[in-house]
Amino acid sequence: MRQKVPCANLLAASILLFLAGGCRERPAEPAPNVDAKKESRRDAALKAARVWFAPKVPIGSADFGVNTPGPKGFDTNADVDCTFSLEPVGGTTPKFYCTLPDGDRVKVKYSERPLPNGEVPAEIAATRLLAALGFPTDRMNRVHSVKCRSCPPLPQQALQCLEKGQPAALCLQGAAADRVVTFDEAVIERPLEGDKIEAAKDQGWSWYELDRIDPKAGGSSRAEVDAFRLMAMLMAHWDNKGANQRLLCPPGAERPDGSCRTPVAAIKDLGATFGPKRVDLGKWKEVPIWTDPASCRISMKALPFEGATFADTQISEDGRQFALKLLRPLTPQQLNTLFEASGVSDYAHILGTGRKPQEWTDVFLGKVEQIASAGRCP
C-alpha cells in the first residue's frame, strides 16, 4: 500500500530542497554563448514574424468586462484554490507561483495594502485591449480571489528572504500546511502559448529589430508593424527591454527542420503602462503620441530609460490608417468597461476624478484623435 506523507512534511521537505538548490550563493553567470545555428533560426523567424492577426470577434463587439478567452481560462467570479510553490519569481512586484488542484502551475500577481501593485490593473487593461485589437499577448485573468494554501502572509517578501539565504523558519513565518491566505486583488497569468525562439537566454526581441520583419518572408506588413508601434506609444509602454518581449513559434507551427511557419512577435510584460509610472492618469495624459505630428515621428525619449529599445521612428501613412481602423470601432462604453473592469480607476493612489472610468476613456479617445489629426504621413 502506498504510504501517505503528511502535508506538513512535504512542505518542510520542499523548503529544504529550495534552500539547497536555490538559496546558495551562486557564482556569476558567464556571458551567454550565442549558438550560431540558433541565431540563424532566430534571424529567419524575426523576418517572418507576425505582430497582428485579424481578431475573431469584431472589435466593436469585444467584451472588456470578462477575461480574454483562451485555453485554461478563469471566470472573473472564480475563487481559485492553489498551493504555494517555493520557486523564485524574480523582480520586485508582488507575485508567486501556485499549483492548482490538477497539478497545473500558474503565476499569481497580487496587490498588498496599503501599497497596491500597479502592475495588476495595468496588465489587465493592456492585455485585454491588445487582444481585442488582434495583437497577440499574454492573458491576465482577473479573478474574485486566490486562496493560497501553505502561503506565507507576504509571499514575495518570503521568497526574496529565502533567496538571500535567510533561515526558512524566519522567511516562511506564518506559513503552514493548514493555513490559507486569501488574495482579493489578484490576477492569474496565462502566457501566450508557443516555444521561445532565441539564441541566448531571455533574449526576446527589441523594438528596433522590428525593422527586420519582411512581408516577403511571410512577416507582418509595414502598416501592421507601425500600428503596433503606435499602440505602444498610446499605452506608454516604456519598459521594453528585450526580455519583456517574446519571439514564439505557436503550437503546431514548427517544421521538421526546426524552423517555424508562423512565428509571432509579442509583448510579454505590460505592467509599466498607462503612466509611465503604472496607471497614473495625469502623467499618461501628458505623454504625446507624436514628437512631430506633421512628419509622423514618434519617440519615447521623454519616458524612463529614454525609450530603451524603442528607437525614434517615422510612422507610415498606411500604418497610421491601419491603427485608426483598429481603434475607431471602440466605443466609449467599451472603454469605460475596460478601465472599470481592470481596476485602473480604483487604484489606491488615484484621487478625485481619476477614479471615474470616463476620465480614462476621455484620455484614451484624445490619444486616438492625436493619431487621426497627424500627417499626412510620408
C-alpha positions as CSV (number, residue, x, y, z in Angstrom):
1,M,0.0,0.0,0.0
2,R,1.3,3.5,-0.9
3,Q,2.0,5.4,2.3
4,K,0.6,8.9,2.6
5,V,3.0,11.6,3.5
6,P,1.7,14.3,5.8
7,C,1.4,17.7,4.1
8,A,3.5,19.4,6.8
9,N,6.3,17.0,6.0
10,L,6.0,17.7,2.3
11,L,6.2,21.5,2.9
12,A,9.3,21.0,5.1
13,A,10.9,18.9,2.5
14,S,10.2,21.4,-0.2
15,I,11.7,24.2,1.9
16,L,14.9,22.1,2.4
17,L,15.1,21.4,-1.3
18,F,14.6,25.0,-2.2
19,L,17.3,26.1,0.2
20,A,19.7,23.5,-1.0
21,G,19.2,24.3,-4.7
22,G,18.1,27.9,-4.9
23,C,19.5,29.9,-2.0
24,R,23.2,29.2,-2.0
25,E,25.4,32.0,-3.2
26,R,25.9,31.3,-6.9
27,P,29.0,32.2,-9.0
28,A,28.5,35.0,-11.5
29,E,27.0,33.6,-14.7
30,P,29.3,33.8,-17.8
31,A,28.3,35.9,-20.8
32,P,25.8,33.9,-22.9
33,N,27.4,31.9,-25.7
34,V,25.3,32.6,-28.8
35,D,24.7,29.4,-30.8
36,A,25.2,30.1,-34.5
37,K,22.5,27.7,-35.5
38,K,20.0,29.2,-33.1
39,E,21.0,32.7,-34.2
40,S,20.3,31.8,-37.8
41,R,16.9,30.3,-36.8
42,R,16.1,33.4,-34.8
43,D,17.0,35.7,-37.7
44,A,14.7,33.8,-40.1
45,A,11.9,33.8,-37.5
46,L,12.2,37.5,-37.0
47,K,12.0,38.2,-40.7
48,A,8.8,36.1,-40.9
49,A,7.3,37.3,-37.6
50,R,3.7,38.4,-37.3
51,V,2.7,41.0,-34.8
52,W,-1.0,41.1,-35.7
53,F,-3.8,38.7,-36.6
54,A,-7.4,39.6,-37.5
55,P,-9.4,39.3,-34.3
56,K,-12.1,36.6,-34.2
57,V,-14.6,38.9,-32.6
58,P,-15.4,42.2,-34.3
59,I,-13.6,45.0,-32.3
60,G,-16.7,46.9,-31.7
61,S,-18.3,43.8,-30.1
62,A,-15.4,43.0,-27.8
63,D,-16.5,42.5,-24.1
64,F,-13.8,44.0,-21.9
65,G,-15.8,43.1,-18.7
66,V,-14.6,39.4,-18.9
67,N,-11.2,37.8,-19.1
68,T,-9.7,37.3,-22.5
69,P,-10.9,33.9,-23.9
70,G,-8.4,31.2,-24.4
71,P,-7.2,27.8,-23.1
72,K,-7.4,27.1,-19.4
73,G,-9.0,30.4,-18.7
74,F,-10.8,31.5,-15.5
75,D,-14.1,33.1,-14.8
76,T,-13.9,36.6,-13.4
77,N,-16.1,35.5,-10.4
78,A,-13.9,32.4,-9.7
79,D,-12.4,31.7,-6.3
80,V,-9.3,29.8,-7.2
81,D,-7.7,27.3,-4.8
82,C,-4.0,26.5,-5.1
83,T,-0.9,25.5,-3.1
84,F,2.1,27.8,-2.6
85,S,5.2,26.8,-4.7
86,L,8.6,27.5,-3.3
87,E,10.0,28.8,-6.5
88,P,11.9,32.1,-7.2
89,V,9.9,34.5,-9.4
90,G,12.4,37.5,-9.7
91,G,11.5,41.1,-9.9
92,T,10.2,43.4,-7.2
93,T,6.4,43.4,-7.8
94,P,4.3,41.0,-5.6
95,K,3.8,37.7,-7.3
96,F,4.3,33.9,-6.6
97,Y,3.9,30.6,-8.3
98,C,1.0,28.4,-7.1
99,T,-0.1,24.9,-8.0
100,L,-3.7,24.2,-8.9
101,P,-5.5,21.0,-7.8
102,D,-4.9,19.5,-11.2
103,G,-1.2,20.0,-10.9
104,D,-1.0,23.0,-13.2
105,R,1.4,25.6,-12.0
106,V,0.4,29.3,-12.5
107,K,1.9,32.7,-11.7
108,V,-0.2,34.8,-9.4
109,K,0.2,38.6,-9.2
110,Y,-1.4,40.3,-6.3
111,S,-1.8,43.6,-4.5
112,E,-0.8,44.5,-1.0
113,R,-2.4,47.0,1.3
114,P,-1.6,49.9,1.8
115,L,0.8,49.7,-1.2
116,P,-1.1,48.1,-4.1
117,N,0.6,46.5,-7.1
118,G,0.1,48.9,-10.1
119,E,1.0,46.1,-12.5
120,V,-2.3,44.3,-11.8
121,P,-4.7,46.9,-13.3
122,A,-2.1,48.0,-16.0
123,E,-1.7,44.5,-17.3
124,I,-5.4,43.6,-17.3
125,A,-6.2,46.8,-19.3
126,A,-3.3,46.5,-21.7
127,T,-3.6,42.8,-22.5
128,R,-7.4,42.9,-22.9
129,L,-7.0,45.9,-25.2
130,L,-4.3,44.4,-27.4
131,A,-6.0,41.0,-27.6
132,A,-9.3,42.6,-28.8
133,L,-7.4,44.6,-31.5
134,G,-5.6,41.5,-32.8
135,F,-2.1,41.8,-31.2
136,P,-1.0,38.6,-29.6
137,T,-0.2,38.8,-25.9
138,D,-0.4,37.0,-22.6
139,R,-3.8,36.7,-20.8
140,M,-4.1,38.2,-17.4
141,N,-7.1,36.6,-15.7
142,R,-8.7,38.7,-13.0
143,V,-10.5,36.5,-10.5
144,H,-12.6,37.1,-7.5
145,S,-10.0,35.7,-5.2
146,V,-7.0,33.4,-5.0
147,K,-7.0,31.1,-1.9
148,C,-3.4,30.0,-1.4
149,R,-2.7,27.0,0.8
150,S,0.6,26.9,2.7
151,C,1.2,30.6,1.8
152,P,3.2,32.9,4.0
153,P,1.3,36.2,4.6
154,L,3.6,38.1,2.2
155,P,4.8,35.6,-0.5
156,Q,7.0,37.9,-2.5
157,Q,9.0,39.1,0.6
158,A,9.2,35.5,1.8
159,L,10.8,34.3,-1.5
160,Q,13.2,37.2,-1.5
161,C,14.2,36.4,2.0
162,L,14.9,32.8,1.1
163,E,16.9,33.9,-2.0
164,K,19.2,35.9,0.4
165,G,19.9,32.8,2.3
166,Q,18.0,33.6,5.4
167,P,16.6,30.8,7.6
168,A,13.4,29.2,6.3
169,A,11.9,29.5,9.8
170,L,12.3,33.2,9.6
171,C,11.3,33.8,5.9
172,L,8.2,31.5,6.0
173,Q,6.9,32.6,9.4
174,G,3.2,32.2,9.4
175,A,3.1,29.6,6.7
176,A,1.5,26.2,7.5
177,A,0.0,23.3,5.6
178,D,-3.4,24.0,7.0
179,R,-3.3,27.8,6.6
180,V,-5.0,29.6,3.7
181,V,-4.1,33.1,2.7
182,T,-6.7,34.9,0.5
183,F,-5.8,37.5,-2.1
184,D,-8.8,39.5,-3.2
185,E,-6.9,41.7,-5.8
186,A,-5.1,39.1,-7.9
187,V,-4.6,38.0,-11.5
188,I,-3.6,34.6,-12.8
189,E,-1.2,34.8,-15.8
190,R,-1.6,32.5,-18.8
191,P,1.4,33.1,-21.1
192,L,1.0,33.2,-24.8
193,E,1.5,29.6,-26.0
194,G,4.5,28.7,-28.0
195,D,8.2,27.7,-27.9
196,K,10.6,30.6,-27.4
197,I,12.9,31.3,-30.4
198,E,16.1,32.8,-29.0
199,A,19.9,32.4,-29.4
200,A,20.6,33.4,-25.7
201,K,18.6,33.2,-22.5
202,D,15.8,35.7,-22.2
203,Q,16.8,37.4,-25.4
204,G,13.3,38.2,-26.5
205,W,13.3,40.9,-29.2
206,S,14.0,44.7,-29.1
207,W,11.7,47.2,-30.7
208,Y,14.4,48.4,-33.1
209,E,14.5,44.9,-34.5
210,L,11.0,45.2,-35.9
211,D,12.6,46.9,-39.0
212,R,13.9,43.4,-39.9
213,I,10.4,42.0,-40.4
214,D,9.9,41.3,-44.1
215,P,6.4,40.8,-45.6
216,K,8.1,38.9,-48.5
217,A,9.3,36.3,-45.9
218,G,5.8,36.0,-44.6
219,G,6.1,38.6,-41.9
220,S,3.7,41.4,-41.0
221,S,3.2,44.3,-43.3
222,R,4.8,47.7,-42.5
223,A,1.3,49.0,-41.7
224,E,0.8,46.3,-39.1
225,V,4.2,46.9,-37.5
226,D,3.7,50.7,-37.4
227,A,0.2,50.2,-35.8
228,F,1.9,48.0,-33.2
229,R,4.4,50.8,-32.5
230,L,1.5,53.3,-32.2
231,M,-0.2,51.1,-29.7
232,A,3.0,51.0,-27.6
233,M,3.0,54.8,-27.7
234,L,-0.7,55.1,-26.8
235,M,-0.2,52.9,-23.7
236,A,3.2,54.5,-22.9
237,H,4.8,51.0,-22.8
238,W,8.3,52.2,-21.8
239,D,9.7,49.1,-20.0
240,N,10.5,47.5,-23.3
241,K,13.8,45.7,-22.8
242,G,14.3,42.6,-24.9
243,A,13.3,40.2,-22.1
244,N,9.9,41.8,-21.9
245,Q,9.0,40.7,-25.4
246,R,8.8,37.2,-26.9
247,L,9.5,35.7,-30.3
248,L,7.5,32.5,-30.3
249,C,6.6,29.5,-32.5
250,P,2.9,28.7,-31.9
251,P,1.9,25.2,-31.2
252,G,1.8,23.1,-34.3
253,A,3.7,25.7,-36.4
254,E,7.2,24.1,-36.2
255,R,8.5,22.5,-39.3
256,P,10.5,19.2,-39.4
257,D,13.8,21.2,-39.9
258,G,13.2,23.2,-36.8
259,S,12.0,26.4,-38.5
260,C,8.6,28.0,-37.8
261,R,5.8,28.6,-40.3
262,T,4.2,31.5,-38.4
263,P,6.5,33.0,-35.8
264,V,4.9,35.6,-33.5
265,A,6.5,38.7,-32.0
266,A,4.5,39.7,-28.9
267,I,4.8,41.9,-25.8
268,K,5.4,39.7,-22.7
269,D,5.2,42.3,-19.9
270,L,2.8,45.2,-19.9
271,G,2.9,46.1,-16.3
272,A,4.5,49.5,-16.8
273,T,1.8,51.1,-18.9
274,F,-0.8,53.9,-18.7
275,G,1.7,56.0,-16.8
276,P,4.6,56.0,-17.3
277,K,4.6,55.1,-13.6
278,R,1.9,52.5,-13.9
279,V,-1.7,53.7,-14.1
280,D,-1.1,57.4,-13.5
281,L,-3.9,59.3,-15.3
282,G,-2.3,62.7,-15.1
283,K,1.1,61.6,-16.4
284,W,-0.4,59.3,-19.0
285,K,-2.4,62.3,-20.4
286,E,0.8,64.3,-20.7
287,V,2.6,61.7,-22.9
288,P,2.0,62.8,-26.5
289,I,1.7,60.3,-29.4
290,W,3.9,62.3,-31.7
291,T,7.1,64.3,-31.4
292,D,6.3,65.8,-34.8
293,P,2.7,65.2,-36.0
294,A,3.3,66.7,-39.4
295,S,6.1,64.2,-40.2
296,C,4.5,61.4,-38.1
297,R,7.6,60.9,-35.9
298,I,7.3,59.1,-32.5
299,S,9.7,58.9,-29.7
300,M,9.9,57.6,-26.1
301,K,12.9,59.7,-25.2
302,A,10.9,61.6,-22.6
303,L,9.9,58.3,-20.8
304,P,12.0,56.3,-18.4
305,F,15.3,54.9,-19.8
306,E,14.9,57.3,-22.7
307,G,12.9,54.9,-24.7
308,A,15.2,51.9,-24.0
309,T,14.9,49.6,-27.1
310,F,12.2,51.8,-28.7
311,A,14.1,53.8,-31.3
312,D,12.7,57.1,-32.7
313,T,10.6,56.1,-35.7
314,Q,8.7,57.7,-38.6
315,I,5.3,56.1,-39.0
316,S,4.0,55.4,-42.4
317,E,0.6,56.7,-43.6
318,D,-0.6,53.1,-44.1
319,G,0.4,52.4,-40.5
320,R,-1.4,55.4,-39.2
321,Q,-4.6,54.5,-41.1
322,F,-4.4,50.9,-40.0
323,A,-4.1,51.9,-36.4
324,L,-7.2,54.1,-36.8
325,K,-9.0,51.2,-38.5
326,L,-8.5,49.2,-35.3
327,L,-9.1,51.9,-32.8
328,R,-12.1,53.8,-34.3
329,P,-14.6,50.9,-33.7
330,L,-14.0,51.1,-29.9
331,T,-17.0,52.8,-28.2
332,P,-16.8,54.9,-25.1
333,Q,-19.0,52.3,-23.4
334,Q,-16.4,49.6,-24.2
335,L,-13.6,51.7,-22.9
336,N,-15.4,52.6,-19.7
337,T,-15.9,48.9,-19.1
338,L,-12.2,48.2,-19.9
339,F,-10.9,50.6,-17.3
340,E,-13.6,49.8,-14.7
341,A,-13.1,46.0,-15.0
342,S,-9.3,46.3,-14.9
343,G,-9.4,48.2,-11.6
344,V,-7.4,51.1,-13.0
345,S,-10.0,53.6,-11.7
346,D,-9.9,52.0,-8.3
347,Y,-6.1,52.0,-7.9
348,A,-5.4,53.3,-4.4
349,H,-3.1,56.3,-5.2
350,I,-5.6,57.8,-7.7
351,L,-7.7,60.5,-6.3
352,G,-10.7,62.7,-7.4
353,T,-11.9,62.5,-10.9
354,G,-9.2,59.9,-11.7
355,R,-11.4,57.3,-10.1
356,K,-14.0,57.7,-12.8
357,P,-13.7,55.4,-15.8
358,Q,-14.9,58.1,-18.1
359,E,-11.8,60.2,-17.3
360,W,-9.6,57.4,-18.5
361,T,-11.8,56.9,-21.6
362,D,-11.6,60.6,-22.4
363,V,-7.8,60.5,-22.3
364,F,-7.7,57.3,-24.5
365,L,-10.0,58.9,-27.1
366,G,-7.9,62.0,-27.0
367,K,-4.9,60.0,-28.0
368,V,-6.8,58.4,-30.8
369,E,-7.6,61.9,-32.1
370,Q,-3.9,62.7,-31.9
371,I,-3.3,59.8,-34.3
372,A,-6.1,60.9,-36.5
373,S,-5.1,64.6,-36.8
374,A,-1.5,63.9,-37.7
375,G,0.0,63.6,-41.2
376,R,-0.5,63.0,-44.0
377,C,2.5,60.8,-43.2
378,P,5.3,60.3,-45.6
